Amino acid sequence: MWHFGTDSLSEYAGERFEMTWEDGEHALLRIYTKDMKDGIRIRKERQEYPGVKLDAAVYEKLHT
């Protein structure tokens, strides 16, 4: 499994939350609050099981 994620640029001051759902491509999508050194941020993350060899998976990510 690998994770592709991004954090929000600004600090978040609302209630903590976590949402997770599965898309049709064997991947989990998550949006949640994350404690960082400079405060709480919102993180968006995609977790995938590529199901192919590493070199083929990297090639596909770079060329699609």
DOKOL-541580 format. One record per residue (C-alpha): y, z, x; residue in three letters. Coordinates in steps of 0.001 Angstrom, whole numbers, padded with zeros to 6 digits, always signed. Each point is the difference from the previous one (the first is absolute). Layout:
BEGIN
YZXAla/...
END
This chain:
BEGIN
+000000+000000+000000Met/+003534-000606+001098Trp/+003360+001084-001349His/+003208-002008-000270Phe/+002907+002234-000908Gly/+003763+000272-000096Thr/+002274+003004-000428Asp/+003272+000037-001933Ser/+003198-000128+002036Leu/+001719+002778-001923Ser/-001046+003583-000634Glu/-001536+000866-003381Tyr/+000974+003220-001830Ala/-001961-000272-003259Gly/-003376+001399-001051Glu/-002983-000661+002236Arg/-002419-002591-001351Phe/-002961-002218+000846Glu/-001205-003108-001838Met/-003117-001960+000956Thr/-001549-003090-001539Trp/-002426-002746+000993Glu/+000954-003652-000053Asp/-002371-002925-000487Gly/-000405-000629+003729Glu/-002022+003102+001018His/+003128+001879+001028Ala/+001572+003302-000977Leu/+003748+000200-000492Leu/+001729+003371+000354Arg/+003570+001161-000420Ile/+000685+003640+000854Tyr/+002413+002481+001532Thr/-000461+000735+003689Lys/+001441+002786+002151Asp/+001787-001446+003016Met/+001915+001691+002834Lys/+003313-000869-001650Asp/-000948+000785-003624Gly/-002165-001326-002802Ile/-000452-003760-000338Arg/-001819-002270-002414Ile/-002919-001880+001566Arg/-001604-003170-001329Lys/-003442-000695+001420Glu/-002762-002579-000424Arg/-003518+000987+001098Gln/-002479-002828+000468Glu/-003602-000556+000917Tyr/+000177-003526+001420Pro/-003756-000716-000244Gly/+000147-002457+002917Val/+000000+000295+003783Lys/+003183+001386+001549Leu/+001130-003283+001606Asp/-000382-001894-003298Ala/+001853+002706-001933Ala/+002915+000051+002471Val/+000203-003812-000041Tyr/+000096+000014-003798Glu/+002795+002614-000084Lys/+002082-001923+002514Leu/-000428-003410-001648His/+000285+000688-003734Thr/
END
